[in-house]
Amino acid sequence: MRHLRSLKSSLALVVASLLASLTAIAPVYAQAPKAPAAQESVLSPDVAAVFTRMGKTLQAKEFSFRSHTTRAYTGDNGELLHISHTTKVIVHRPDRLIAEVTGDDGATTLMYDGKNIVLYSPEQKKYVSIPTSGTIEKALDTTEQRVGADFPLADLLKEDPEKSVLNGVTAGGQVGTATIDGLRCNHFFFVQAPDLDMELWLEDNDRSLPRRVFITYRSMPGHPTFMADLSDWNFSVHPADADFTFHPPAGVEEAPLKPNAPAPGGTQK
């Protein structure tokens, strides 16, 4: 998962800091080198078929889900600490997205209506707006480039989720099964070059939806990890286009976004 290759500040923390200082935000870790694309021969036919089903399911026009994530970050004394978030995501392809994030560092809402990305902090009572157009994938890339905030499960929302999730896989396959939220799931382990191990638990049915993700960053000090539990998948939602347009509540102000802000830590995608 490409968007999990860098352990950056969380979306909520980045936005809170951005609105407070209106300057570029330093990441927890610099971005790891981009891995090569996966080779078709890496996966067995049975495993490849499971991920093809997952990709087709996630290409649905409309759906929603929840995630609970825990990621590592570096404390002031170099210690490895962890931070958790719960996110509700609503997707309307190709160019509508809502992500409502709550966690240890506060709350943030990301909204994209096909014209503007809005990052809103209820506690700060401020928001930033980034003009853009195009797909959800492009909008999330723009958010990362402009304010240094990554959406850790972005690969699930790409135009080709199967390709994005398996990007860089060099070895691996199914290692077992597990029961998550009462559902039987297939447990997979993959090595993603050059320095990342990825575990995925996908439903053992014709949807093959992801239920858990666990990432280990082998080359980083302390071997930090990222974990996400996914639940409440709903493919019967029908949000209106107007639901994705941000209307500032009373007392909420727009904060100017510094133009052409440099990438955090000087890293480039």
C-alpha positions in Angstrom: 0.0 0.0 0.0 1.8 3.1 -1.3 0.1 5.5 1.1 1.2 3.5 4.1 4.9 3.7 3.1 5.5 6.9 5.1 4.6 7.2 8.7 3.6 10.9 8.6 1.7 13.0 11.1 -2.0 12.0 11.2 -4.5 14.0 9.2 -6.0 15.5 12.3 -2.7 16.5 13.8 -1.5 18.0 10.5 -4.7 20.0 10.0 -4.7 21.3 13.6 -1.0 22.4 13.2 -1.7 23.8 9.8 -4.5 26.0 11.0 -2.5 27.1 14.0 0.7 28.1 12.1 -0.2 28.1 8.4 3.2 26.7 7.6 4.5 23.4 6.3 4.3 20.5 8.7 7.3 18.3 9.5 6.6 14.6 9.1 7.3 11.9 11.7 9.3 10.0 9.2 10.6 10.9 5.7 8.9 9.0 2.8 10.4 5.7 2.0 11.6 4.9 -1.5 8.9 4.0 -3.9 8.7 0.3 -4.5 8.6 -1.3 -7.9 5.3 -2.5 -9.2 4.3 -6.0 -8.4 5.0 -8.7 -11.0 2.1 -10.9 -12.1 4.0 -14.1 -11.4 4.4 -13.3 -7.6 0.9 -14.3 -6.7 -0.6 -17.8 -7.1 -3.7 -17.9 -9.3 -5.9 -18.6 -6.2 -4.5 -15.6 -4.3 -4.7 -13.4 -7.4 -8.4 -14.3 -7.8 -9.1 -13.2 -4.3 -7.6 -9.8 -4.8 -9.3 -9.4 -8.1 -12.6 -9.9 -6.3 -11.6 -7.3 -3.7 -10.7 -4.8 -6.4 -14.0 -5.2 -8.2 -16.0 -4.8 -5.0 -14.1 -1.6 -4.1 -14.7 -0.1 -7.5 -18.4 0.3 -6.6 -19.8 3.7 -7.4 -21.0 4.3 -3.8 -20.1 2.8 -0.4 -19.2 3.7 3.1 -17.1 2.0 5.9 -15.4 2.7 9.3 -11.8 2.2 10.2 -10.0 2.2 13.5 -6.3 2.8 13.0 -3.2 2.8 15.2 0.1 4.1 13.9 3.6 4.8 15.4 5.3 8.1 15.7 8.5 9.4 17.3 8.4 11.1 20.7 10.5 14.1 21.8 13.2 11.7 23.1 13.1 9.3 20.2 10.8 6.8 21.8 8.3 5.0 19.7 4.8 6.0 20.6 1.4 5.2 19.1 -1.7 7.2 18.1 -5.2 6.0 17.3 -8.0 7.3 15.1 -11.5 6.3 14.1 -12.7 7.3 10.7 -16.1 7.2 8.9 -15.6 7.3 5.1 -18.3 7.9 2.4 -17.3 7.4 -1.2 -19.2 8.4 -4.3 -17.0 7.7 -7.4 -15.4 9.2 -9.3 -15.0 12.5 -7.4 -16.9 12.8 -4.1 -15.5 11.9 -0.7 -16.1 12.5 3.0 -13.8 11.3 5.8 -14.7 12.2 9.4 -11.7 11.5 11.7 -11.7 11.5 15.5 -8.7 10.4 17.5 -6.2 11.0 20.2 -5.1 14.3 18.6 -8.6 15.8 17.9 -11.1 15.7 15.1 -10.9 16.6 11.4 -13.3 16.3 8.5 -12.1 16.0 4.9 -14.6 16.8 2.2 -14.2 16.7 -1.6 -17.0 17.7 -4.0 -15.1 17.5 -7.2 -14.1 21.2 -7.1 -12.5 21.8 -3.7 -10.9 19.7 -0.9 -11.8 21.1 2.5 -10.0 20.2 5.7 -12.1 21.3 8.7 -11.1 21.3 12.4 -14.2 21.8 14.7 -12.0 22.5 17.7 -10.0 25.2 15.9 -13.2 26.5 14.3 -11.3 26.9 11.1 -10.9 25.3 7.7 -8.7 25.3 4.6 -9.9 24.9 1.1 -7.8 23.6 -1.8 -9.1 24.1 -5.3 -8.7 20.9 -7.4 -10.7 18.7 -9.7 -10.5 15.1 -10.9 -10.8 11.7 -9.2 -10.7 10.9 -5.5 -7.2 9.5 -6.1 -6.1 12.9 -7.5 -7.7 14.8 -4.6 -5.9 12.7 -2.0 -2.6 13.1 -3.8 -3.2 16.9 -3.9 -3.9 16.9 -0.2 -0.7 15.1 0.6 1.4 17.4 -1.7 -0.1 20.6 -0.4 -0.4 20.1 3.4 1.6 16.9 4.0 -1.4 15.0 5.3 -1.7 11.4 4.1 -4.9 9.3 4.2 -3.5 5.9 5.3 -6.1 3.7 3.5 -6.1 5.7 0.3 -5.2 2.7 -1.8 -8.6 1.2 -1.1 -10.2 4.3 -2.8 -8.0 4.3 -5.9 -9.4 3.8 -9.4 -7.7 0.3 -9.4 -7.7 -0.9 -5.7 -6.2 -4.3 -6.6 -3.2 -2.8 -8.3 -2.7 -0.1 -5.6 -2.9 -2.5 -2.7 -0.4 -5.0 -4.3 2.0 -2.4 -5.6 5.6 -3.4 -4.8 4.7 -7.0 -3.6 7.7 -9.3 -4.2 6.7 -12.4 -2.3 3.9 -13.8 -0.1 0.6 -15.5 -0.1 -2.1 -16.9 2.2 -0.8 -17.9 5.7 -4.1 -18.9 7.4 -7.6 -17.9 8.3 -9.2 -16.0 11.1 -12.7 -14.9 12.3 -13.2 -11.1 12.5 -16.6 -9.6 13.6 -18.1 -13.1 13.1 -16.8 -13.4 9.5 -14.4 -16.0 8.3 -11.4 -14.2 6.7 -8.4 -15.3 4.7 -5.1 -14.1 6.2 -2.3 -13.0 3.8 1.3 -12.0 4.3 3.3 -10.1 1.7 6.8 -8.6 1.4 6.8 -5.2 -0.3 10.2 -4.1 -1.5 12.3 -2.6 -0.3 11.5 -2.5 3.4 7.8 -3.2 4.2 5.8 -6.3 5.4 2.1 -6.2 4.9 -0.6 -8.5 6.4 -4.2 -8.4 5.1 -7.3 -10.2 6.3 -10.0 -10.4 3.5 -13.5 -11.8 3.9 -13.7 -15.4 2.6 -16.7 -14.7 0.3 -17.4 -13.2 -3.1 -16.8 -9.7 -1.9 -13.3 -10.3 -0.4 -13.5 -7.0 1.5 -10.6 -6.0 3.7 -11.2 -6.4 7.4 -7.8 -5.8 8.9 -4.4 -4.4 7.7 -1.1 -4.6 9.5 2.1 -3.0 8.2 5.6 -3.4 9.6 8.3 -1.0 8.5 11.4 -3.2 8.7 14.1 -0.5 7.9 12.9 2.2 10.3 14.3 2.4 13.8 12.2 0.3 16.2 10.3 -1.4 13.3 7.2 0.7 13.7 3.8 -0.6 12.7 0.4 0.5 11.3 -2.8 -1.4 12.1 -6.3 -0.8 10.8 -9.5 -2.6 11.5 -12.3 -2.0 9.0 -16.0 -2.5 9.6 -19.5 -1.4 8.8 -19.1 -1.8 5.0 -22.3 -0.5 3.3 -22.9 -0.6 -0.4 -26.5 0.7 -0.2 -25.7 4.3 0.6 -26.9 7.0 -1.8 -25.5 10.3 -0.8 -26.5 13.4 -2.8 -23.8 15.5 -4.5 -24.7 18.4 -2.1 -23.7 16.2 0.9 -20.0 16.5 -0.1 -20.0 20.4 -0.3 -18.7 22.1 2.9 -20.9 24.8 4.4 -19.1 26.5 7.3 -21.0 26.5 10.5 -21.6 29.8 12.3 -18.4 31.1 13.8 -16.1 29.0 11.6 -13.5 30.9 9.6 -11.4 30.0 6.5 -7.7 30.0 7.0 -5.5 31.1 4.0 -3.4 28.2 2.6 0.1 29.2 1.9 0.6 28.8 -1.9 3.0 26.1 -3.2 3.9 24.9 0.2 7.0 22.7 0.1 6.7 19.0 0.7 7.2 18.1 4.4 10.8 17.5 5.3 11.7 18.3 1.7 10.6 14.9 0.4 9.1 14.4 -3.0 6.7 11.8 -4.2 
